[in-house]
Amino acid sequence: MTTYHELSIDKLFRLDGEVALVTGGGDGFGRIASMTYANAGASVAVTDIDKTKADAVVAEIIDGGGHAVALELDVSDRTALKSTIDEAASVFGGLHILVNNAGITRRGPTLDMTDDDWDSVIEINQTAVVLGSKAAVPHMLVHGDGKIINLASIVGLVGNRHFAHIGYQAAKGAIVNITRGLAVEWADQGIRVNAVAPTFFRTNFGAARMQSNPDLLAAIEADTPIGRFGEPWELAGGLLYLATRASSMVTGVTLPIDGGWTAV
Ligand SMILES: NC(=O)c1ccc[n+]([C@@H]2O[C@H](COP(=O)([O-])OP(=O)(O)OC[C@H]3O[C@@H](n4cnc5c(N)ncnc54)[C@H](O)[C@@H]3O)[C@@H](O)[C@H]2O)c1
């Protein structure tokens, strides 16, 4: 029978001795994931296309008493994606958690979309998630324990009547089913694969770029049952849950963190 102490926060939510790698870790949700996991005791490889931003997050973590290294990584460079994951596993002596977070979007009507708009959004938001997972899992299999967390989106679960961005919607929808597919494929080897689906959050990617359009901001808030944009830190609980023992029976799910957006 489970004892009282086996249900302690330390037993359920700590990551001591584990190694995490976060793509796009220099800003927004990636920064939150990196700091959350470091706070929980993990050693974190903070990777980003912009090394300066990754360096700043690592400095914050070390200043707070955590353990992290910064690595430059553009996830659309397929060779570098694998070699950077290998390097992080080598530096820290293993890999337990991968957060496929790096993402971009190209907004605009589908009739105006260029081939490059489509290709770059699919490469970074979708292909890199599969190839990053493929590179990470052999390291996780060494100790038979791995957690992959993908950044989906509410627009991968439902449509978006506020603006067009078909490549992004396609990629985020694909992430939902890539999460299911890889979860089932690797479940019996100790690897869990889950995703979070945020609504519109106040990151540089999200609300910041909409500041010049107060009508759009107001329309999105009006469509959100909780009535506001998310703050980046509000992803921390979901990211921690899916990376820890607390979610040991959970795989293949996409967890909406959306203020009720997809409940309507
Ligand atoms: N913010 C939102 O409202 C929102 C909502 C749903 C889903 N998401 C998803 O969450 C993830 C993170 O978004 P965010 O809001 O934190 O974005 P952000 O722009 O705040 O941060 C993204 C980080 O990724 C890095 N990056 C960009 N291209 C990269 C590449 N090719 N390789 C490596 N790093 C790269 C950037 O330098 C930046 O540090 C994305 O996958 C995004 O699609 C965001």
The ligand as an SDF file (V2000), in Angstrom:
LIG
                    3D

 44 48  0  0  0  0  0  0  0  0999 V2000
    3.1980   31.9610  -27.0900 N   0  0  0  0  0  0  0  0  0  0  0  0
    2.0890   31.4020  -27.4910 C   0  0  0  0  0  0  0  0  0  0  0  0
    1.0370   32.0500  -27.4580 O   0  0  0  0  0  0  0  0  0  0  0  0
    2.1010   29.9700  -27.9640 C   0  0  0  0  0  0  0  0  0  0  0  0
    0.8780   29.2960  -28.0280 C   0  0  0  0  0  0  0  0  0  0  0  0
    0.8660   27.9620  -28.4280 C   0  0  0  0  0  0  0  0  0  0  0  0
    2.0500   27.3190  -28.7400 C   0  0  0  0  0  0  0  0  0  0  0  0
    3.2200   27.9950  -28.6840 N   0  0  0  0  0  0  0  0  0  0  0  0
    4.4310   27.2550  -29.0190 C   0  0  0  0  0  0  0  0  0  0  0  0
    5.3320   27.2980  -27.9420 O   0  0  0  0  0  0  0  0  0  0  0  0
    6.6690   27.2010  -28.4310 C   0  0  0  0  0  0  0  0  0  0  0  0
    7.4890   28.3220  -27.8500 C   0  0  0  0  0  0  0  0  0  0  0  0
    6.8610   29.5390  -28.1440 O   0  0  0  0  0  0  0  0  0  0  0  0
    7.1920   30.8660  -27.3410 P   0  0  0  0  0  0  0  0  0  0  0  0
    5.9300   31.6210  -27.2770 O   0  0  0  0  0  0  0  0  0  0  0  0
    7.9130   30.5590  -26.1200 O   0  0  0  0  0  0  0  0  0  0  0  0
    8.1670   31.5860  -28.4090 O   0  0  0  0  0  0  0  0  0  0  0  0
    9.3150   32.6850  -28.1860 P   0  0  0  0  0  0  0  0  0  0  0  0
    9.4250   33.3640  -29.5140 O   0  0  0  0  0  0  0  0  0  0  0  0
    9.0530   33.4830  -26.9790 O   0  0  0  0  0  0  0  0  0  0  0  0
   10.6130   31.7900  -27.9590 O   0  0  0  0  0  0  0  0  0  0  0  0
   11.0170   30.8960  -28.9530 C   0  0  0  0  0  0  0  0  0  0  0  0
   12.4940   30.6120  -28.8240 C   0  0  0  0  0  0  0  0  0  0  0  0
   12.8350   29.7040  -29.8670 O   0  0  0  0  0  0  0  0  0  0  0  0
   14.0140   30.1500  -30.4880 C   0  0  0  0  0  0  0  0  0  0  0  0
   14.0300   29.6740  -31.8780 N   0  0  0  0  0  0  0  0  0  0  0  0
   13.3770   30.1710  -32.9440 C   0  0  0  0  0  0  0  0  0  0  0  0
   13.6730   29.4650  -34.0460 N   0  0  0  0  0  0  0  0  0  0  0  0
   14.5390   28.4950  -33.6510 C   0  0  0  0  0  0  0  0  0  0  0  0
   15.2070   27.4480  -34.3110 C   0  0  0  0  0  0  0  0  0  0  0  0
   15.0870   27.2830  -35.6420 N   0  0  0  0  0  0  0  0  0  0  0  0
   15.9940   26.6270  -33.5970 N   0  0  0  0  0  0  0  0  0  0  0  0
   16.1590   26.8130  -32.2720 C   0  0  0  0  0  0  0  0  0  0  0  0
   15.5730   27.7960  -31.5810 N   0  0  0  0  0  0  0  0  0  0  0  0
   14.7600   28.6190  -32.2680 C   0  0  0  0  0  0  0  0  0  0  0  0
   13.9780   31.6640  -30.3730 C   0  0  0  0  0  0  0  0  0  0  0  0
   15.2950   32.2270  -30.4790 O   0  0  0  0  0  0  0  0  0  0  0  0
   13.3760   31.8530  -29.0030 C   0  0  0  0  0  0  0  0  0  0  0  0
   14.3430   31.9170  -27.9840 O   0  0  0  0  0  0  0  0  0  0  0  0
    6.5680   27.2140  -29.9480 C   0  0  0  0  0  0  0  0  0  0  0  0
    6.6200   25.8910  -30.4370 O   0  0  0  0  0  0  0  0  0  0  0  0
    5.2060   27.8070  -30.2040 C   0  0  0  0  0  0  0  0  0  0  0  0
    4.6680   27.3880  -31.4250 O   0  0  0  0  0  0  0  0  0  0  0  0
    3.2810   29.3110  -28.2980 C   0  0  0  0  0  0  0  0  0  0  0  0
  1  2  1  0
  2  3  2  0
  2  4  1  0
  4  5  1  0
  4 44  2  0
  5  6  2  0
  6  7  1  0
  7  8  2  0
  8  9  1  0
  8 44  1  0
  9 10  1  0
  9 42  1  0
 10 11  1  0
 11 12  1  0
 11 40  1  0
 12 13  1  0
 13 14  1  0
 14 15  2  0
 14 16  1  0
 14 17  1  0
 17 18  1  0
 18 19  2  0
 18 20  1  0
 18 21  1  0
 21 22  1  0
 22 23  1  0
 23 24  1  0
 23 38  1  0
 24 25  1  0
 25 26  1  0
 25 36  1  0
 26 27  1  0
 26 35  1  0
 27 28  2  0
 28 29  1  0
 29 30  1  0
 29 35  2  0
 30 31  1  0
 30 32  2  0
 32 33  1  0
 33 34  2  0
 34 35  1  0
 36 37  1  0
 36 38  1  0
 38 39  1  0
 40 41  1  0
 40 42  1  0
 42 43  1  0
M  CHG  2   8   1  16  -1
M  END
$$$$
